[in-house]
Amino acid sequence: MGEDRRGLDPGAASRSAAGTGDAWLVTARRALIVFAAVCLAGTLSFALPQWGSRLNLPILPSGFAVAALVRWGRRLWPAVFAAEFAIELYNGTAFLPAVLVAAGLPAGAWLTAWILERRGFDRTFARARDVPLFVGATIVGMALAALIGNTGLTIAFREGVFAWVGGVRWWNNTVAGVMLLGPLLLSDPAVLWRRLRAEPWVAAGYLAGVAALAVGLLTVSLDATMAPGVRSPLIVASLVLVVIGVMRLGLAAASIATLVLATCGALSFAFDRGMFAGMNVLAGLILVWSYAGALTLFALILTALLAERDAEAAERLRAERRYAEVFEASPQPLWVHHATTLRFLLVNRATERQYGYPRERLLSMRASELAAPGEPRAVPDPGSPAGAAGEPFETRHATATGRVLEVEMWTRSVDFGGEPAVLAFATDVTERQALGRALIEAIASEQRRIGQEMHDGLGQELTGLSLSLRALAKRAQREQPAWAAELDRLAALLHSSIQSARRIVRGLSPLAGADGNLVGALEQLAETSSIGGLDVRLDTRLEAALTLPLEARSHLYRIAQEALQNALKHSGASRIELEFGVRPGGVRLAVLDNGRGPPELALAGNGLGMRTMRYRATAIGGRLLVARRLPTGTAVVVEAPQPVPASARSA
């Protein structure tokens, strides 16, 4: 019972120790690899003069150092320092100066890795910003390496003046090493292998081209007159190989070609053999650095451009997927049809649900096939998108089962894979329209009932009371003259109340006073609306008898009344024309003014009065249109069918 029971796992300590031990072994193994790579590359570069080279080329150690610290962590800098220190001791540098010289590369590599880490560098070079970031960090970091290292050499050889030329040369060598080896060592070998396996013939041809150029660099000797003319095509061919490598096989493959060709060019100059032979030291170094820098920068710049292009393409693809998901998941029926043939190009699930057709069937149909029997158009005419001013296109569609839907449509012209197309929003408003019509009918019916009751009940009672009061007043003149004047005033007041009741009845049931005569009611509406300097006129064109039922005529009157009131309130017009036309099978009512034009709310159809007029027009099977007149003014037009008399049908 003396054990500690505070939730400690008995095996946790051992596992932690094992994990720490494994991490230490991994770090030690990596440090050994870094030490060996830097030490071997540096030793070989300084041993070149022993084999006939005109100078040593300490280029590659910086590439190994930076790649290791970026990929495996900055904690490996001691391995780089140890390798550099060993190289300096091998070259005979004294202990203290060797320490200072050896400190240059790990310091520069550490700074380069730190900058890349702080700026969010992606070692796959998948983003356009990674290329300039890598180049800039390399330039800054290797400047520190050259400064420290060349200072150590100055101290070692007791030079009185700092060797600026040596410092620049040191900096160029280290920058070249990072640029040559960095992209290759930082890339994922598995990705390179997959790309080589995906296009084996391209990879084989590419490697053969690199090998041929490398052999040419080392073996083809030129005299002074031939050299410039041959080197230019060689450089062009090298750049072409880099382009092929980046575009077809990736940056890692292009980096292999760049490393091989730059190394061969440097060896050609160092051993005075091949393409870069016969040049003095300064000119040769400049040419080698320029050749390696051109290949490397060209590969990196092309990688950046391709990364930017791929990023834009990926973003477009993501946007298209988002739009496709929104399109498909929308609860509102959406589709895209061809602008001229009207063939369906794209439909969503809501369209399938609303019309009852499977997607495959819809994609083999035309949008015009959705039209209900007797409906002239299922979609707006091409070139006239609906909903541009907020007013939908109203039509009737038939489902797969034959059910007729009342539909409001909004359309927009779009480009669909280079084809002119139309994006359509189709909303089933059957229930909404039925509810609106039922509500309006209920209101109208209640108004007629109240008006009828007031006319037949209260009106008759008031009339009887008025007659009785008049008779009492005449009797009072004979028997009680003092009361006669008071009774006359009461009779006049009662008569005024009767007139007010009649006006209320006309307001509740406007056609009741005109015995259902719509033309007469419109004439009275125009007459009572002509106030002040406003001229309201009625123009009738009766080419056939009006056969609309009383309820339909009441709806038309209410539409005219609402439109006229809107014009009086908002248009500032001096003239308003009521046009009413009757033809066989249809009627047309228009309210036209010369005012300032309709407000945006009216065009959008969002006002209560506008929605009521639209419901009334729909209730009688008609359509309402609100539009601007030219040069100024507003037009409110409703067209509706009317029953054809039996005599006309038989004729």
N, C-alpha and C positions, 0 to 999 in steps of 0.2 A: 504493500500500500504506500510505499515511499516513493513511487514513481511520479514524475511530473506529468499531469494530465491536462495541460493547457492547450490541447489541440495540436501538438507537434507530431508530425509524421516521423516514425522511427527511421524510415529509409530516406527522408528528405535530405538529411545532412550528407549521406553517402552519395545520393544522386547529384546533389549540388556540387560536391567535390569532384565527382566523375565528370559533370558537365564543365566545370572550370578546367579540369585537366584536359578534356578534349579541346576546348577553346584554345588553351595554351599550346597544345600540339599543332592545331591548325595554324595559329599565328607563327609558331616557330618554323613550320614547313614553308609557309609563304615567305617569311623573312629569308630563309635559306635560298629559295628560288630567286628572290629579288637580288640578293647578294651575288649569287652566281651569274645572273644575267647581266647586271651592271658591270661586275668585275671582268667577266669574259669579254663583253663588248668594248670596254675601255682598254683592256690589255691588248686586244687585237688591234684596235685603232692606233695605239701608241707603238705597236710592234711593226707597223707597215714599213717604216723606213729600213728596217733590217732586211726586208724582202725586196727592196729596190724602189720603194715609193719615194716621191719627192717630198712628202710631208705626211704627218699623221692626220687622221680624220676622226676626232672624238665626237661623233654625231649621235650615235645610237644610244649611249647610256642615258641621256636625258629622257628619251622616249620610254625606255623601260621604267625609269624612276617615276615619272608622272603617271603613267598608266597604272602602275602598282598602287600608288597612293590614292588615286581616284577610285580605283576598282575595289581595293582591299582595305582602305583606310589610311589616314595620315599617321597612325601609330607605327607604321613600318619605316619611318624615316631613318631610324638607327641602322637598318640594313643597308640603305643607300649610302649613309655616311661611312659605314665600315668598308663597303666596296670601294668607294672613292679614296678613302684613306689607304687601303691596300694598293690601289693603283699608283698613288703618289709615292708611297714607299718603294714600289717596284721601279719607278722612274728615278729614284735617287733623291727625292726631295727630303729635306731635313724634317725632323719630327714636328716641331712647332709650326713651320709654314705648311707642312702637309695637313695638319689639323685644320688650319684656316682654309686651305684650298679645298679640302674634302668637305668642308661645311657648306660650300656654295651650292652644289646640286641638291642636297636634301632640303636646304632652306628654300630654294626656288621651287622645287617640286611641291613642298608643303604649302607654300603660298599659292601656287597654281591650283592645287586640289582644294584649298580653303575657299578661294574665290568661286570656283565652280560649284562647290557645295552650297555656299551662301546664296548664290544666284539661281539655284534650282536646276543645275545642268542635268540633262538627260543624255546618258552616255550612248544611247542608240541613235542620237542625232535625228530624232523623229520630228523635231520642231525646227522651224526656220531660225529661231532665235538662238538655238544651241550652237550653230556654227560660228557666228561672230563672238559669242561668249567664249567658246573654246579658244579661238584665235587670240582674243584680247587677253584672256587669263594666261595663255602661254607666253605672250610677249612680255607681260608684266612680271610673271614669275621667273622667266629665264633671264630677264634683266637683272633681278636680284642675284641669281646664280652667277652670272658673269661678273657682277660687281664684286661679290665676296671672293670668288675664285681667283679672279685676276689680281685682286689686292693681295691675296696670299702669294701669288707668283712674284709680284713686285717686291714683297718683303723677302721672299726666298732668294731672289737674285740681286737684292740690294740696289735696285734701279732707283735713281734719284727722281725721275719723273714717271708718273703713272702711265703705263703703256696703253694709251687709248685705242690704238689700232688692234692690239691684242685683245682688249676687252670687247670691241665690236665683233671681232672674229669669233671669240668665245660665245658671245650672245647669238650670232648667226648659226653657229654649229648646234647649240643646244635647242634653239627654236626649230631648226630643221629636223632634229631628232624627234622632238615631240610631235611635230606636224606629220612626220612620216610614219611613226610607229603608233601614235596615240589612237587614231580612228580604228586601226586594225586590232590593237590589243584591247580596246574598250568594247568592241563589238561582241556579239554572242556567236560563238562558233557554230552552234546548232542552226541558227538562222542562215548563216553563210552556206552551211552544208545542205540545207533544204533547198536553197535557191539554186545551188549548183546541180543538185539532183533533179530539180524541176525542169531545167533546160540543159541537159547534158551536152548537146551539140553546140549550143552557144558557149557553154563553159569551156569545152574542148578547143573551139576556135579561138576563144579569147586567150586562153593560156598559151596556145601555139603562137599567137601574135605577140604576146609579151615575151616569150622565149626568143622569137626571131629578132625582135628589137634589142633585147639584151645582148644577144650574140653579136649583132651588128655594132652595138656601142663599143664592145670590147675588142672586136677583130678587124673592122674595116678601118684601114689607115687612109688618111687624106693628106694631100699636100696643101700648101697655103692657098692656092688658087681654087681648089675644089671645096675646101672646108665650109665656107659660108653657104654655098649653094646646096650642100647635102644636109647640113645641120638643120636648116629651116624645115624641109620636108620631114626630117626625123622628129622634130618637136611637134609638128602638126599631127604626125601619125601617133605620137605618144598621147596627145590630147584626145584624139579620136578614140583610142583605147580606153582612156579614162571615162569618156562619155558613155561608151558601150558598157563599161563596167558598172558605172553608177546607175544607168537607166535599166539595164537588164539583170544585173546580178547584185547590185547594192554597193554601199560605200565600202564594205569590208573587202570585196573583190577588187574594187578600184584602188583601195589602199595597198593591196598586194602588188598590183602593177606599178603603182607609184613608188613603193619601197624598192622593188627590184630594179626599175629603170633608173631611179635616182642613185642607188648604190652602184650600179654599173657605170653610170656617168661619172660619179666621183672616183671610182677605181680607174676608169679610163684616163682621167686627168692626172690622178696621183701617180700612176705607173707610166704615164706618157705613151699610152697605146690606145689605138682605136679612134673614135670620133672626136674626143676632146684632147688629143695629143697635140704637141707643138705649141703650147700656150704658156705664157709666163704665169707666175704664181698668182698674182693679183687678178689678172683677167680670167684665169682658169677658175679661181674660187668664185668670182662674181658669176661666171657662166654656170657653174655647178649649182650654186645657191639659187640662181634664177630659174634654172631648169627644174630643180626639185620643188622650189616654191610655186612655180607656175602649175606643175602637175597637182600638187597638194591643194593649193587654193582653188584651182579649177574644179577638182573633185568635191571640195567642201562647199563651194558656192553653188554648184549644180545640185548637190544634196540639199542645200537650204531651199533652193527654188522648188525642187521636187517635194520637199517636206511641206512647204507652204501650199503648193498645189494640192497635195494629198490631204492636208488639213482642211482646206476649203472644200474639197470634194467630200471629205468625211462629214463636215458640218452640214453641207447641203443634203447629204444622205440622211443624217440625223434629223434635219428639219423635215425632209420629205416623209420620213417614218413617223415623226410626230404628227404632221398634218394628216397622214394616212390613218393613224390611230384615232385622231379626233374625228376625221371624216367617217370612219367605220363605226365608231362608238357613239356618234351623235344620235340622240333619240328622234331627231327630226329627219324625215326622208330627204336625202341628198342624192343627186346623180349628176353625171356629166354626159351630155349628148353632143353629137356632131352638129355644127352650126347650120349646115346645109342639108345633109341627109337625115338629120334628127335621130340617127342610130345611137343607141345607148353605148357609151364607152366605159362608164364606171358607175356602180351603184353601191349603196351601203345597206346594212341589214335592215334599217328602219324602212327603206323603200320596199324590200321584200315583204316585211310584215304588213305594210299598209296596203299593198296591191295584191298580195297573195301569190305572186309569181316567184319561182325559184330564180336565183341569180343567173343561172345559165340561160333560162328562158328570156329574162329581161335583156341580157346582153345580145340576144338575137333579134330583138324587137326594135321598133322605132318609137320615139316618144309620142308621135301622133296617134299611135295605136291605143293610147290610154284614153282617148276622147270618149265620153259617154255618148250613147245614141242621140243624134240631133244636135250635138255640140260641135260648132264649126272648127274650133281650134283647141287643142289640148295644151299647147305651150304658146308663149308670145311669138310674134313674127320674128324671124332672124333679123338682127340689126337693131332691134328695139327692146333692149333689156328692161324687164319689169322691175319696179322697186327703186328706180334711180331717184325718184322724187319722194320715195316713201310710200307710194301707192302700189299695192300688189296687183298682179294680173289674176282675175277671177275666172274660173272655168269649172267644168265638171268632168271628173274622171270615172272610169269604170274599173272595178277590181276584177280579179280572175273569176270570181263567183257571180259577176254581173251586178254587184251592188254599186250604186252611183254615189260618188263622193263629191261634195262641194269643196273646192280646193282654192287656196290662195297661193300664188307663186311669186317668188323673187328670183331673178336670173341675172347673171353677170357673164360677160364675154371673157373667156380664158384661152390660154394656149395649152393644148394637150399633146405633148410629143410632137410639136411642130404643126399640128392640125388646128384649125379654128374650131373652137368648141364653146359650149355654154354650160356654166355651173348653175344648177336649178335647185331651189329650195321649195318643196311642195308640202304645204301644211293642210291637213284635213280639218276643215272648219264646219263640217256638216252639223255636228251637235251644237256648236256655238251659234251657227246661223239659225238653226231650229229654235234654240233657246231665245235668241234675240227676236225672231219673228213671233214666237209665242208670247214673249213679254210685251212686245208692241201691240199685238192683237189683244192681249188681256187689258192693257191700258186703254186702247181704243174702245174695246167693248165696255169697259167700266165707265169711260167718259160718255159713251152713247146712252148707257143705262141711266146714269145720273142726269144727263141732259133730258132724256125722255121723261124721267120721273119729275124733274123740275117743270118741264113743259106741260105734262098732262096732270100733274098733281098740284105742286105749289103754284104754278102759273095760273091754273084754272081757279084755285082757291083765292088767290090774290085778285083775279079778275072779278070773281063773284063778290068779294069783299068790297072792291072798288065800286061796283054797280050799286050795292046796298048803301054804301056811304054817300054816293051821289043822290040817291033817292031820299035818304035821310036829310041831306043838306037842303033839297028842294022843299021838303015838308017843314024844316025848321024856318025857312024864309017866310012861310005863311003863319006858323004858330009861335015860333020863338026866334025872332030876327036876331037877338043878341048871340045866339049860338051858330047862326048860319055861316059867319065868316070863319070861325074855328073849324067847322066841318068842311068847308071848302079847302082850307089849308091841309087838313088831313087827307082829303081826297087827292089833292095834287101830290102830296108826299107818297101816297100809295101808288099813284100812277108812275111816279119816278122809280119806285121800287120794282114795279112790273117791268119797266124798260131795262133796268139793271139785270133782272133775272133773265130777260130775253138775251141780253148781251152775253151773259155767262153761258146760257144754253148754246149760243152760236159758237162760243169759244170751245166748249166741250165737244160739240158735234157741228162742225162748220158747215156741212152740207145739208143739215136739217132745215135751216132757214131758207135754203135755195131749192128745197125739194129734191136734193141729190144732183142738182145741175152743177157740174164741175166748172163749166165755162162761166156760168153766172157767179159762182163763188170766187173764181179767179178775177173776174171783172171787179167785184166788190173789194177784193184784196188790193188790187191795183189802185182803185179809187181812194180807199182809206189810207194807203201808204204814200200818196202824193201829198207831201206836206212841205211847206216852205217853198224853196226853189227847186225841189227834187221832182223830176218828171218820171212817173212810173206808168208804163203803157203795156197793154196786152195785145198781142198779135196772134190770131188763131188761123189755123189752116186745117179745115175739117174736110178731108177728102173721103171720109167714110163715117158711119155712125159709131158713136162711142158705146161699146158693149161691156166695158169694165164693170164689175160689181161695185156696190157702194163702198165696201171696205177698201178696194184698190183705189177708187177715186179719192177716198179720204186720205190714203197714204200719199198720193200725188199732191193733194192740196197741202198737206203738212210739209212735204219736201219744198214746195214753192214758198210756203210761209217761212220756213227756217232759212232758206237761201236768201230770201228777201230781207229778213231781219239781219243776217250776217252782212249783207251789202250795206244796209242802212247804218250799221254800227261801225264797220271797219273799213269800208272801201273809200269813203269820201267822194262818192260818185255824184254826178249831176243828172245822170239819166240811167234808168234801169228798164230793161225790156223783158217782159214775160212772153215767151213763145210757147204756144201749145198747138201741137199738130196731131191729127188722127188720120191714120191710113188703114187700109184693110190689113188686119193682123198685128197692128202695133200702134203705140202712141209715143210721142216725144214731148218732153217738157224741158225748157231751158230758161234759166235766169241769167241775163247778161248785163253787166254794168261796165261803165267806162272809168272806174276808179283806179286806185293805186295798185291794184293786183292783190292776189290772196297772200296772206302770211304763210310762212313755212309750216306752221302748225296745221293750216287748212290743207296744204298740198300733201302733207304727211298723213292726213286723215286721222289724227290722234285726238282731236277735240270731241267732246261729248255730242255736240250738235252734228258734226260731220259723221260720226259713227252711227247716230240715230238715222240720219238720211240714208246712209248706206244700208242699214238694216231694213228700212222701209222699202228701198228700191229692190233689195233681194227678196223681201216678203212678197212682192208682186211679180217676181221672176225677171226683174230688170237689172240694169247696171247703172251705176252712178259714176260720173266723170267730173273731176274738178281740174281746171286748167287755166293757164294765163291766156289772156287775149292780146292780140297785137293791134295797135302799138301799146295799149294799156287796158287794164281791166281784168275781170274774172268771168269765167263761164262755168256754170253748174248745170250739167245736162244729165237727164235720166231718160233712158229708153226702155220700154217694157212691152211685152206682147199683150194682145187682147184677144178674147175669144172671137172666132168668126161666126156670124149668125148662121143659123141653119139654112135660111133661104139662100145665102151666098154660097154655102157648101153644096147645096143641091143644084144650084145654077152652074 
